[in-house]
Every structure is written in C-alpha cells, then in structure tokens.
Amino acid sequence: MYKKKSVGWIKHFDFILLDQICLQVAFVLSYLIRHGSGNPYGFSLYRNMAFFLMLIDFVVLFFLRTLSGVMKRGYYREFVVTLKHALLIELLSVLYLFTMQVSGIYSRTILFSTGAIYFIITYIFRILLKNILKREMNKANKRSLLIVAPEATAADIVSNIKDHNYEAFDIAGLIIMDRDMLGQEICGVPVVA
C-alpha cells in the first residue's frame, strides 16, 4: 500500500549513471578529435585517466552534493551547478596529471576538450532526464493531498504546491480553519470543510 521513498544518493542513481556515461563519451570524443581514430583505452596513460575521471566524478557528486535538489532546479541554476561540477573535475584532472608527473605527455587538447564536451552534453542530458522524469511522475498514480490552512495563506499554499509538485500529489481539497467556506473554490481546489 505504501512505498518507501529512496533516500540519499541512491535516489539519484539514474543521474549518477548518466554523468558517468557523459564523461566517458566526452573523453572518447576528445580523443577522437585529437587523434582522428583509435582506442583511448588501449594506452595505459589514457586508460588510467578514464578511470580517474570516473572516480573523481563520483567523489565530486557525492561530497559536493551536486545532485541535491536536482529535480527542483531551473535551467539557469542547473547550468551553474553543472558548470561548477565540470570545472572542478577539470581542475582535479590537472592536479592528477601534475601529481603523477605525466602532464607533459598527456594531450592538453584532450584534457580541455573533455571538460568542455562533458559540460555541454551533461547539461543537455540532465535537462532531458529531468523532463522525462517529471512527465513520468505526472503519469504515475498520484497520492491525494488534503490541505489544512487558514484562509489568508490557502491560495499561496495551493499555488506553491501546484507549481512545485515534485511528489506528484493530487490535491483532493482544502480545509479552511478560520472561516466557513464549504462549497467554494480556491485556485481551482474545492473547500471541503
């Protein structure tokens, strides 16, 4: 009857997987842009970098809570968060290459184009995934919600829930605490008591 909601980073597994895939696609595309063809995973330097990128992406996602509130962010806020995430991965990649003393061997073109491509495709795919998930939430069986509020704040509460209905609630009705408004409507929601 009741389903337990996922908590922590597990509930964002789809976004984590999407980020990892986008990062590897960006890495391979950058390699192909620089070298024209070939397999970047065939060389230990690039294979190690690909593994490090996956690891650092997960660490940044986890510790900086990049995905916290991901479904509630608008386009601009998502742009800023994704840009910060991509820049941090880029900086940590430079630090890794410098620390391992292979920064002179590793292609700067691949390094910087990986960050740029990763930012672009991750931003696009996060927006697409959020739109798909929102559409699916609206199709899913909704849970009913009965709102109890004073008359002064009822309209604000109803419009706020309608605008930010990430839990897929179906507003069943309103109970106005300080006035008898039975049978009337507030923002299209019937007052039931």
KEKE-3310 file (N, C-alpha, C; in steps of 0.2 Angstrom, whole numbers, plus 5000, padded with zeros to 4 digits):
npx = (5004:5009:5023:5040:5051:5065:5081:5095:5110:5106:5093:5096:5102:5100:5104:5118:5123:5120:5129:5141:5142:5141:5153:5163:5159:5162:5176:5181:5176:5184:5197:5196:5194:5206:5216:5210:5206:5206:5208:5206:5207:5216:5229:5239:5241:5230:5220:5221:5218:5205:5199:5202:5194:5181:5181:5184:5173:5162:5166:5165:5152:5146:5152:5151:5138:5131:5120:5109:5093:5091:5080:5072:5078:5079:5083:5093:5099:5103:5112:5123:5126:5130:5141:5150:5153:5159:5170:5177:5180:5188:5199:5203:5208:5218:5227:5229:5236:5247:5252:5255:5265:5264:5259:5266:5266:5252:5239:5235:5224:5215:5213:5206:5196:5189:5183:5175:5166:5160:5153:5144:5136:5132:5124:5114:5108:5105:5094:5085:5083:5077:5065:5059:5058:5049:5038:5034:5032:5020:5011:5011:5002:4995:4996:4984:4981:4976:4973:4976:4973:4974:4962:4969:4982:4979:4978:4991:4998:4991:4994:5008:5011:5005:5014:5026:5026:5033:5032:5021:5008:4990:4979:4966:4957:4953:4954:4948:4953:4949:4937:4920:4919:4914:4910:4915:4928:4946:4959:4955:4953:4942:4934:4932:4929)
npy = (4994:5007:5015:5015:5029:5032:5036:5047:5046:5036:5038:5046:5038:5036:5049:5049:5038:5043:5054:5048:5041:5051:5058:5048:5047:5060:5060:5050:5056:5068:5062:5056:5068:5074:5064:5058:5044:5028:5019:5025:5018:5009:5013:5015:5027:5035:5026:5025:5038:5039:5030:5037:5049:5044:5040:5052:5060:5053:5056:5070:5072:5065:5071:5085:5086:5088:5083:5086:5092:5091:5089:5100:5111:5125:5130:5139:5138:5125:5125:5133:5125:5113:5118:5122:5109:5103:5111:5109:5095:5096:5104:5095:5085:5091:5092:5079:5074:5082:5078:5065:5066:5067:5076:5083:5073:5070:5075:5091:5096:5086:5085:5098:5099:5088:5092:5103:5097:5088:5096:5102:5091:5085:5094:5096:5082:5081:5090:5084:5072:5076:5082:5070:5062:5070:5070:5057:5056:5063:5055:5044:5035:5046:5053:5057:5073:5082:5098:5108:5124:5141:5154:5165:5161:5150:5151:5154:5143:5132:5136:5136:5122:5117:5123:5117:5103:5090:5079:5073:5075:5074:5086:5085:5092:5107:5112:5124:5133:5144:5150:5148:5141:5131:5122:5132:5137:5138:5144:5134:5123:5113:5118:5108:5107)
npz = (5000:5005:4998:5001:5001:4991:4998:5001:4991:4982:4977:4966:4957:4943:4938:4942:4935:4922:4922:4923:4911:4901:4904:4900:4887:4883:4885:4876:4864:4864:4863:4850:4842:4844:4839:4828:4826:4834:4849:4865:4877:4875:4878:4892:4899:4895:4899:4912:4915:4911:4921:4932:4930:4931:4944:4951:4947:4953:4966:4967:4965:4976:4988:4986:4984:4972:4966:4974:4976:4963:4954:4957:4952:4941:4923:4923:4935:4935:4925:4931:4942:4935:4927:4937:4942:4931:4930:4942:4941:4930:4935:4945:4937:4931:4942:4946:4934:4935:4948:4946:4937:4923:4915:4905:4895:4892:4882:4880:4873:4873:4886:4890:4880:4884:4896:4892:4882:4890:4900:4891:4885:4897:4903:4894:4894:4907:4908:4899:4905:4917:4912:4907:4918:4926:4918:4918:4932:4933:4926:4933:4947:4957:4973:4985:4992:5006:5011:5025:5031:5035:5029:5024:5019:5011:4997:4993:4997:4990:4976:4977:4979:4967:4958:4961:4961:4964:4971:4965:4969:4971:4973:4984:4991:5001:5018:5027:5041:5048:5044:5037:5022:5015:5000:4991:4980:4980:4970:4960:4968:4978:4993:5006:5019)
capx = (5000:5014:5030:5046:5054:5073:5084:5102:5112:5103:5088:5099:5107:5100:5108:5125:5125:5120:5135:5147:5142:5143:5160:5166:5158:5166:5183:5182:5176:5190:5202:5195:5195:5214:5219:5206:5204:5209:5205:5210:5208:5222:5235:5239:5240:5223:5215:5221:5214:5197:5197:5202:5188:5175:5181:5183:5166:5158:5168:5163:5144:5145:5154:5148:5130:5129:5113:5104:5088:5091:5073:5069:5082:5078:5088:5099:5103:5106:5118:5128:5129:5134:5147:5154:5154:5163:5176:5180:5183:5194:5204:5206:5211:5225:5230:5231:5241:5253:5255:5258:5271:5263:5256:5269:5264:5245:5237:5231:5218:5210:5211:5202:5190:5185:5179:5170:5161:5157:5149:5138:5132:5129:5119:5108:5105:5102:5088:5081:5081:5073:5059:5056:5056:5043:5032:5033:5029:5013:5008:5010:4997:4996:4994:4980:4983:4971:4977:4973:4976:4969:4960:4974:4988:4977:4979:4998:5000:4989:4998:5015:5011:5004:5019:5032:5023:5038:5030:5015:5001:4983:4976:4959:4953:4955:4950:4949:4952:4946:4931:4916:4919:4912:4907:4919:4935:4952:4964:4953:4953:4936:4935:4928:4927)
capy = (5000:5012:5013:5018:5033:5031:5042:5048:5046:5030:5040:5049:5033:5037:5054:5047:5034:5047:5058:5044:5039:5058:5059:5044:5049:5066:5058:5047:5061:5072:5058:5056:5074:5075:5059:5056:5037:5024:5017:5028:5014:5005:5016:5015:5034:5037:5021:5027:5045:5037:5028:5043:5053:5041:5040:5059:5062:5051:5059:5076:5071:5063:5076:5092:5085:5091:5081:5088:5096:5092:5090:5107:5117:5128:5129:5143:5135:5118:5127:5135:5119:5109:5121:5121:5102:5101:5114:5105:5089:5098:5106:5089:5081:5094:5091:5072:5074:5086:5074:5059:5069:5065:5082:5084:5068:5070:5080:5097:5096:5081:5087:5104:5097:5083:5096:5107:5092:5085:5101:5103:5085:5083:5099:5094:5076:5082:5093:5079:5067:5079:5082:5064:5060:5074:5068:5050:5057:5066:5050:5039:5036:5051:5052:5063:5078:5087:5104:5111:5130:5147:5157:5170:5158:5144:5152:5154:5136:5128:5138:5134:5115:5116:5125:5113:5097:5085:5072:5070:5075:5076:5090:5082:5098:5111:5113:5131:5133:5150:5153:5143:5142:5125:5123:5137:5135:5142:5142:5128:5117:5114:5118:5103:5108)
capz = (5000:5005:4996:5005:4996:4991:5002:5000:4984:4979:4973:4960:4953:4936:4936:4943:4929:4916:4922:4921:4903:4898:4905:4896:4880:4881:4885:4869:4858:4864:4860:4843:4839:4844:4836:4822:4827:4839:4856:4871:4882:4873:4881:4900:4901:4894:4902:4919:4916:4911:4927:4937:4929:4934:4951:4953:4946:4959:4973:4967:4965:4982:4993:4985:4984:4966:4964:4979:4973:4955:4951:4958:4949:4934:4918:4925:4941:4933:4921:4935:4945:4930:4925:4943:4943:4926:4931:4947:4938:4925:4940:4949:4932:4930:4948:4945:4929:4938:4953:4943:4933:4916:4912:4899:4890:4891:4877:4883:4869:4876:4893:4890:4876:4888:4901:4888:4879:4896:4902:4886:4885:4903:4904:4889:4896:4914:4907:4896:4910:4922:4909:4906:4925:4928:4914:4921:4939:4931:4923:4939:4952:4962:4980:4987:4997:5009:5014:5031:5031:5036:5023:5022:5016:5007:4990:4992:4998:4984:4970:4978:4978:4960:4954:4963:4963:4963:4974:4961:4973:4968:4979:4984:4994:5006:5024:5029:5048:5052:5041:5034:5015:5012:4993:4987:4977:4980:4965:4957:4973:4982:5000:5008:5026)
cpx = (5004:5020:5035:5050:5062:5076:5092:5104:5109:5097:5090:5103:5106:5104:5116:5127:5125:5127:5141:5148:5144:5150:5164:5165:5162:5174:5185:5181:5182:5196:5202:5196:5203:5217:5216:5203:5208:5205:5209:5211:5214:5229:5234:5238:5233:5218:5215:5217:5207:5195:5197:5196:5182:5175:5180:5176:5161:5159:5165:5155:5142:5146:5152:5141:5128:5122:5107:5099:5088:5085:5070:5072:5079:5083:5094:5103:5106:5112:5124:5131:5133:5141:5152:5157:5160:5170:5180:5183:5189:5200:5207:5210:5218:5229:5233:5236:5248:5256:5258:5264:5270:5259:5259:5268:5257:5243:5233:5224:5213:5208:5205:5195:5186:5180:5173:5164:5157:5152:5143:5134:5129:5123:5113:5105:5102:5095:5083:5079:5076:5066:5056:5054:5049:5037:5030:5029:5021:5009:5006:5004:4999:4993:4990:4982:4977:4974:4973:4976:4971:4968:4966:4980:4986:4979:4986:5000:4998:4993:5005:5015:5010:5010:5025:5029:5027:5036:5023:5009:4995:4980:4968:4955:4956:4951:4952:4948:4948:4940:4927:4916:4917:4908:4911:4925:4940:4957:4961:4952:4947:4938:4930:4926:4929)
cpy = (5006:5010:5018:5022:5032:5037:5042:5048:5041:5033:5044:5044:5034:5043:5053:5043:5038:5052:5054:5042:5045:5059:5055:5045:5055:5065:5055:5052:5065:5068:5057:5062:5076:5070:5056:5049:5034:5023:5020:5024:5009:5007:5017:5022:5036:5032:5023:5034:5043:5035:5033:5048:5050:5041:5048:5062:5060:5054:5066:5076:5070:5069:5083:5092:5089:5089:5083:5093:5096:5092:5096:5112:5119:5127:5133:5140:5129:5120:5129:5129:5114:5112:5121:5114:5101:5105:5111:5099:5091:5100:5100:5085:5084:5092:5084:5071:5077:5081:5068:5060:5066:5070:5084:5079:5068:5076:5085:5098:5092:5083:5093:5102:5092:5087:5100:5102:5089:5090:5101:5097:5083:5088:5097:5087:5076:5085:5088:5074:5070:5080:5075:5061:5064:5072:5061:5051:5059:5060:5044:5040:5041:5050:5058:5067:5082:5092:5107:5118:5136:5150:5162:5167:5152:5145:5151:5146:5132:5130:5136:5126:5113:5117:5120:5106:5091:5079:5069:5070:5077:5080:5088:5088:5102:5111:5120:5131:5139:5153:5147:5145:5136:5126:5128:5134:5140:5140:5135:5122:5118:5114:5113:5103:5115)
cpz = (5000:5002:4999:4999:4997:4995:5000:4992:4979:4974:4967:4956:4946:4934:4937:4937:4923:4916:4920:4914:4899:4898:4901:4888:4878:4881:4878:4863:4858:4861:4852:4839:4839:4839:4829:4823:4832:4845:4862:4876:4881:4876:4888:4902:4901:4898:4910:4920:4915:4917:4932:4936:4932:4941:4954:4952:4951:4965:4973:4968:4972:4988:4992:4984:4978:4964:4969:4976:4966:4952:4952:4955:4942:4929:4920:4930:4939:4929:4925:4939:4941:4928:4931:4944:4937:4927:4937:4945:4933:4930:4943:4944:4931:4936:4948:4940:4932:4944:4951:4938:4926:4912:4906:4893:4888:4887:4881:4879:4871:4882:4893:4886:4880:4893:4897:4885:4885:4899:4897:4886:4891:4905:4900:4892:4903:4913:4904:4901:4915:4919:4908:4913:4927:4924:4917:4928:4938:4929:4929:4943:4957:4969:4982:4993:4999:5013:5019:5032:5033:5030:5020:5018:5011:5000:4988:4992:4992:4978:4971:4976:4971:4956:4955:4965:4961:4966:4970:4965:4969:4974:4979:4987:4999:5012:5027:5037:5051:5049:5038:5027:5011:5005:4989:4985:4978:4975:4961:4962:4977:4989:5002:5016:5029)
residu = (MET:TYR:LYS:LYS:LYS:SER:VAL:GLY:TRP:ILE:LYS:HIS:PHE:ASP:PHE:ILE:LEU:LEU:ASP:GLN:ILE:CYS:LEU:GLN:VAL:ALA:PHE:VAL:LEU:SER:TYR:LEU:ILE:ARG:HIS:GLY:SER:GLY:ASN:PRO:TYR:GLY:PHE:SER:LEU:TYR:ARG:ASN:MET:ALA:PHE:PHE:LEU:MET:LEU:ILE:ASP:PHE:VAL:VAL:LEU:PHE:PHE:LEU:ARG:THR:LEU:SER:GLY:VAL:MET:LYS:ARG:GLY:TYR:TYR:ARG:GLU:PHE:VAL:VAL:THR:LEU:LYS:HIS:ALA:LEU:LEU:ILE:GLU:LEU:LEU:SER:VAL:LEU:TYR:LEU:PHE:THR:MET:GLN:VAL:SER:GLY:ILE:TYR:SER:ARG:THR:ILE:LEU:PHE:SER:THR:GLY:ALA:ILE:TYR:PHE:ILE:ILE:THR:TYR:ILE:PHE:ARG:ILE:LEU:LEU:LYS:ASN:ILE:LEU:LYS:ARG:GLU:MET:ASN:LYS:ALA:ASN:LYS:ARG:SER:LEU:LEU:ILE:VAL:ALA:PRO:GLU:ALA:THR:ALA:ALA:ASP:ILE:VAL:SER:ASN:ILE:LYS:ASP:HIS:ASN:TYR:GLU:ALA:PHE:ASP:ILE:ALA:GLY:LEU:ILE:ILE:MET:ASP:ARG:ASP:MET:LEU:GLY:GLN:GLU:ILE:CYS:GLY:VAL:PRO:VAL:VAL:ALA)
# end
